[in-house]
Amino acid sequence: MANRRQEPMDRKWLWQAVLGALIVLGVLSLLILLSGQPLSVGYVKILQGALGWPPSETLTPLDAWDSVLHDMTLVLLTGLSVAVALQAGLFNIGAAGQLLMGAMVASWVGVQQDIPAPLHLPLALGAGALAGALWGLVPALLKVWRGAHEVISTIMFNYIALYLTHWLVVEHLKDPAGDAPQTAPVLETAQLAPLGAFLSTTWGFVLAVVIALGFWLVLYRTVWGYELRATGANRDAAEAGGAPTRRRMIESMLLAGAFAGLAGAIEVCGASGRFFEGFPTDYGFDGIAVALLGANNPLLILLSSWVMSALRSGTYNLHSETGAPKEIAVIVQAVLILYVAAVYLRRQRVEGS
Amino acid sequence: MGEVFDLQLINTAMRQSTPLILAALGGLMSERVGVVNIGLEGKILMGAFAGALGALFTGSPWVGLACAILVGLVFALIHAVATQELRTDHIVSGVAINLLALGLSTYLFRQIIVPLEEQGKSSVVQGFTPIWVGWLSEVPILGALLTDQTWLVVFAFVLPIALWYLLRTTRWGLRVYAVGNDSVKSRTMGVPVKRLRYLGVLLSGAFAGMAGAFLTLASADQFRENMSAGRGFIALAALIFGRWHPMGAALAAFAFGFFEALQMRLQGQPLFGVQLPTDLLLMLPYLLTVIALMGFLGRMKPPSDLGN
C-alpha cells in the first residue's frame, strides 16, 4: 500500500476536483440518456430522491431525507472502518463480512428474552461491534505474524461470513414463527428509537456521527492516533521512532471490524429489525469509496458518506419512478473511485519501475 | 456411499473447475509480472455478459467467445493503464474494476436483455456443443471424463501444462519471472518491464473473459445478474494455494471445483453418515485458503515485487 498524503490545497487540487466533478456528471448524464430519459427528467428525479427538492408528488422531502440518512448511517460507519485501517496502512476489504457478522450476532442478542430492558439495546449493539472486531482481528494477526496480505484474507473472510451467516439463518436461528429464512424480529427493548415522529431514521444515525467526531479527535489529537497514522505513513520510520507498529495495526483492524459490525447491528436494531437471507453487503463495499473520497479523514468522511448516500438515494428514486436501472449509482461510484485513485492516491515512484 | 464418488463426479468437477482454472491462470499471468489483480471477478462477470450478448445477437458461440475475450482485454487495459501509467494503487484499481463490471453488466442486462424477455423473446443463447469423442468414449476412464465436455474444458486442462512449459523454457517466461521478482534489476538488465507487464495483465483479461464466456456459453446458456458469484475470488485463492505456479494454481482450482461438484451431488444428503451443510462445503475453499495463509501448509510466498 502506498503512502497517502493529502496534497496542499492549491490551484491544481481545485482544477482536478472540478475535472472530477465534470467527469462524474458526464458519466451520469450519459447513463440517464442511455436509460431513455431526458436529462431534465433524470436530474430532477435524482435531486428529488437526494435532497427532497424540487417538490415531488410521490416522494415527500422527509421520506427522501430518511432514505439518505439511513444509508449514510451505514456507509459512514463502513467508511470509517476502511479509513481506520488505511490510516494504519492496511486495506480492509472485509467491511462487508464484518458487517454481516455484527448484524447476525446483534440479531441473536436482540431476540434473547431474559436481558433487562435498559441493557438490552447497548448489549445488542456492543455484541455486534465485538463480533465485527473479532472478524477483523484474524486478518490483522495473519498480517502481523505471517505476513499474509490483509486484502486476500479479508476477502476470504467476507465469503466465510457470507456462508456462515447464511447457514445460521437458514438452519439454526430461523424464526420458528414462519417459513421465511430470517431470524425472529429483535425485541422492542433492543430496538433503536426513531429520531422524531415523522422521521423514521433512528438514533443510530446520531451514534454514527458522534463516533465519527470522536474518532477524528482520537486520530488527530492523541498520541495513539499519531502513532497509528505514523504506522500507516511509514512503518519502518514509525518503528524506529518508538511506535509499537504491530500493536497499532492490530488495534486498527479491531476498530475497523467494530465500526463495520456496529453498522450491521444498527441496521438490525433499526431499519430492518432482524437478520434475513440476503442481508445487504454492498454497504461494506460502498465504505471503500466513501473512505477514499474522504481522504481517510473522519470529518471529510461525514461529507463523502452523505454525498454517496444522496447519489444512491437519488438514483434509486430515478429507478422507481422511471424504471431506469438502479445500478447507475454503482457505475458512477466505480468511475469516481478510479478517478480519485488515479489523481490523488498515486503510488510513490519507485526508481526504475 | 459408493454412488457419490464415481467418474461422473469427476466429470462434473472438471466442468465446475474450468472457469476457476482459466481465471486462476489469468491471475497468475498478471501477478507473475508484479501486478496485483483482484479485478478477476469483474472481468469474469463482464466476459459472461459479453459472451451471452454476442451469442444472442449472432447465434454463434464463437462470436460470443470473441466478445468476451475482447471485453476482458478492455477491462484489463483499464487496469494496466491505471497501474502502469497513472500509478494507481493496484488494489484500489481492482476494486473499482469489480464495481464497474457489476454496475455495467447489470445495467446493460436490464437495458438490453430484460426488454427482450419482456417482449416474449428468449434470452437463451446458442452455446458450445460438446466435443466429438467418437471411439474415445469406449476408452475406460478417459471416455467417461470427456463425455459431454466442451472444448473449453479441454483447453482449461491443457493450458496450465502449456503455460508451465512456456514460463520455464522460453525467453519470455524467464523474463516474466525476473520482472515479478525484481523489476528494477530486470530493467537494468534490459528487460522491457512495461511491455511484459502490459502483456501479462492483458493475458489475465483474456483468460478471465474466457472464464466468463464459459459460464454463459458452456454452462448456463443464459446471463444472470452477478453470475460470476465470487469465482474470481476463488480463483485468487487457488492462485495463492497453488503458490503462484501454473500447475499448482490449476490443481487448487480443480480441487475447489471438486468441492462444488460434490456439493451439487450431495444436495444435503449425508456423506459417510455425516450431514454436511451446503454452506459449509461452499465455504471450504475460502477457509482452506485462510488456513494456508496461516502457514500450516508451508510458506505461501508471492512474487517478491508484487504491487509496485
Interface residues (C-beta under 8 A of the other chain):
Chain A: M1 A2 L31 L34 S35 F91 I93 V138 L142 R146 A148 H149 V151 I152 S153 I155 M156 F157 Y159 I160 Y163 L164 H166 W167 V170 E171 F285 I288 A289 L292 P325 E327 I328 A329 V330 I331 Q333 A334 V335 I337 L338 A341 A342 V343 L345 R346 R347 R349 V350 E351 G352 S353
Chain B: V36 I38 I78 A82 L86 R87 T88 D89 I91 V92 S93 V95 A96 I97 L99 L100 L102 G103 L104 T106 Y107 R110 Q111 S183 V184 R187 T188 V193 G230 F233 L236 A237 I240 P277 D279 L280 L282 M283 Y286 L287 T289 V290 L293 M294 G295 M300 P302 D305 N308
